Amino acid sequence: MHDLDAVLPPQDIIARIDARTRRIVTPCGDGEMVWRLWGEGPPLVLLHGNFGSWMHWIRNVEPLAERFSMIVPDTPGFGDSAMPPDRSTPGAIAKVVAQGIADIVPPDQSFFVAGFSYGGRLASEIALLMPGRVRTLVVVAPGGLGIADVSGAPRAKLRPHMTPAEVAEVHRENLVQLMIADPAAVDGLAVHIQDVNTQRARFRLSAWTKDDLMSSTARALEQVRVPVKGIWSDRDAFAGETRADRMAVVQAMHPAADIRLLDGAGHWMQYEAPARFNALLAEMLGLHGLADQVRERR
């Protein structure tokens, strides 16, 4: 992100980055799935988390676009995208995303796919659906590995007739509780993104069975036959002390998997520690030059 972003209002930061995108739509139920593309190079698909949108990657798309063709959707039922035609299983939703990728990435090209949290579930299903196309699957702190999320403090709730300041405080509190480890890193942009994403999230994981909620990623990963990598953070509120167990689940299924730990960050690590995350992801995908460039800018 630019130095100017430190003084710009959140809406202007988002508009600046969004203005540089190539916007593409693909079919999704009775409407469209919206994709944003930046850069040139090997295709890299990034899938956002639950109650999210492309903005979960707002601090990553521009640096990574220096070496990749970034392909970043609002997945079905989130952000600008319509509800999926079938929302009953992770695989059904992943089929819509996979068809969109097939429409965007030329058939003679392979691609990388990385999924954050809920997006890790979809990315794992896509690796099953498109095994001949996926170069590498990267799961970033995914759920669905057969291990229950840690129960933390009760979430703050939005209530009718709240003032904008009160709404912002609810989002700030929830970001500290769940998403970002360092309260000082919960800035105005993070709060604004959380507000916009929450308002526009229409799909609910409660449409799935309990078994899918608990173990869908593990079931998919067990069948995946493409290279698998994983990134976790050491202060993830959802994983807590089960972080090592989650990493071990993936390692047991894919003994050669490259699994890394990003220290000093919470669940939304790519926002809280973007330079380190971008360099780590680029390195794991074999683009060491970009990793070196990012480190030099820190």
N, C-alpha and C positions, 0 to 999 in steps of 0.2 A: 504494500500500500504506500501511497505517496506521503511525504512529510506534511503536505497541506491538509491531509485527512485529520491531523491532530486538532485542527481548529474548525473544520467544517461541521455543520450539523449532520446527524446521521443520515437524514434523507438525501442530502447532497452527496455523501460518500457513496451510498448505494446507487444513486442515479449516475454518478460518474463511471462506476465500474460497469453498470448495466448498459450504459450507452456504447461501450466498446464491444458488446457481444454481437454475435450473429444468432438471431432467434429462429428456431425451427420448431414446427409442430408436427406431431404424429397422432394417429388415432388413439382414442382412449374412451371406451364406453360410448356415451352419446355426445362426447365432446372431443377435446384435444389434450394431449400431453405436451407441455411446453419445455423446450430444451434451450440452453444457452451455451454457446461455443466461443472459445477464445483460442488464439494462438495457432501455431503450426508445429507439426512433428508427429511422433507416435501418438495414436489416440489414447486418451486416459479418461475413463468414465468415473465420475465421483457421485456417489449416492448419499443423500443426507439422512439425518436421523428422524426419529418420531417427533411430531409437532414441529417439523422443520420445513426447509425449502432450500433452494440453491444457496441462500445466504448463510447456511451453516459453513460454507466454504469461502466466504467473502474475503478472508485474509490469505487465501491459498491460490485462487484462480489466476491472478495476475503474475505472481512469481513463477508458478508452474507452467504458465503459458509461454514462458521463454524457451521451453524445450518440448512441450507437449501440445497436442491439439486437445484442449480441455472440452469435455462434453458433460455438461452438468444439468440434469433435469430437476424440475419439481416432480416428484414421483406421484402416481395417481392418488388423488384425494387430498393433496397438499399444495400450498402456494397457488400458482396459476393453473394447475392441471385439474382436469375433470375427474370425477369419481371413476374407479375401475368398473368394468362391466360385471366382474365377479370378484368379490372382496373376501371370499370365504376362506382362502388359504394363502400363505405367502407365495406359493408357486403360481397361483392364478394371477396375482399382481405382478410377479416377476415376468410372466409371459408378455404382459403389455409393455413392460420396460424393454425386454429383449427384442420384441418386434420393432420398437422405436430405434434401438441401437442398430438393428439390421437395416433399417431404412436410412440411417445417417452414415454409418461407417461402410465404405465400399466393400463388396463381398470378398475382394482379394486381400483385405487388410485384417490383421488381428488387432486386439486392443487390450489394454490394461483396465481392470475395474477395481475400485476401492470403495468400500461401503462403511459408513460410520454408524455405529449403534444399530438402530433399525435398518439402516441401509446395508449393514453387513449381512443381514438375513437375505435381503433381495439379491445382493451381489453373489452370495453363495448359490442361490437358486439359478442365477444367470449363468454361472460357471457350469452348472449341470445342463442347462438348456443349450448352451453355445460352446461346448468343449473344444471344438475345432477353431474357434475364433478368439477365445480368451488366452492371452499370453501369460498373465499372472493375476491371481486374485489376492487382494489385500483386505483383510477384515480389521476394522479399527474399533476396538472395544465393543464387539457385538454382544447382543443378548442371544437368548435361545440356545445356550450351550448345555442345558440340563442343570443349571445352577441358579437358584433363586437370587433375585436382586436383594441387596441389603436394604433393610427397612430403616430409614433415617427419620429425621424430624418431620412432623406433618407439614405438608406443602401449604403455603399461603394461597388463599383463594380469592379470585375476583368476585366482586359482588355488585349488584345493580347500583347505579347512581354514584359510583366512585368518581372522584376527580381524576384528571390526568396524572397528577402527582401521586395519588394513592395507587393508581394502576401501575405506574412505573415502580413504586416501592414493592408491590407484590411481585412483579417480575424480577426485580433486583434480589429480593429475598430468595426466590426459587432458584435463580441462577447460582447464588452462593451455596444453597443447600445441595444442589444436584449437578451443576454443570461446570462451574469454574471454581478452582480451589482457592485462589487468592482473591479476597474481596476487592482489593484495589484494582484488579483486572476487569471487574464488572463495570465497564464504562457505558457511556450513553449509547454508543452504537450497539453493544450487546443487548442492552435493555430494549432498545427500539426494535431490533431484529426479533427478540423474544415476543414482543407485543404483536408485531405484524404476523409472525409465524403462527402464534396461538390463535389469532383471529381467523386465519385462513385454513386452519387444519380441520378438515371435515371427516377424514377417515379415522376410525378408531380400531385399535388392535383387539378390542373386545369382540369384534366380529369373528375372531379365530377361536378354535378349540383350545382348551387348557394345554393339551399336549403340544399344539403348534406354538403357543406362547412360550412354553418352557423349553422345547427341544428342537424347533424347526431348523435352526442353523446347524446344530450337531448332526442331524439326520442328513442334511444336504452335504455338509463337509465330508461325511463318511463316504459319500459316493463320488465326490469331486476328483477328477483325474488331471487337473491342471496344477501348476506350481502355486502353492499357498504361502502367504506371508501374513504376519499379524503385528499390530501395534497396540499396546496398552499404555496407560499412564498410571503413575504410582499413587495418585490421590483421587482416583475415580470413585465417586460416592456410590455408584450403583454396584461396583465390584467389591469395594472395601477389602477385607482380608481374604476374599475368595479370588483375588486377582490371579495369584499363582495357579490356583486350581483351573481357572478358565484357560489360561495359557497352556496348561498341561493337557487339557482336552484336545485342543487343536494339535499340539505336538504329538500326542499319541496317535491321532489319525494320519498325520503327515509328519513323520519323523524328520524329514529333510526341511521342514518349514523354518523359514527365517522369522523369528519372533523377537521383537524389540520392546523395550520399556522406555518410555519418555518420562523422565523424572520431573517433579515439581509442577505438575499440571493436573487438572481435573478431567472430567469426562469429555468436555468439549475442548480437547487438547489442541486441536488445529486452530482454534481461535485464541486460546490463552497463550500458546507458545508457537506462533505461526512460523517464525524463521527456523526453529529447530525441527518442527514437524515437516515443513516443506523440504528441508535438507535431508531428513531421514527418509521420507517417502521417495525422493529422487534417487537417493543412494540405493534403497532397496529395489528399485526398478532398474538399476544399472546405469543411471545417468549421473555419474560422479561429478561431471563438470558443473552441473547445476548445483549440486550440493556444495561444492567449493565456492561458487559464486554467492550463494546464500550466506554461507559462513562469513565471507569477507564483508558482507553488508551489515552484519550484526553489530 
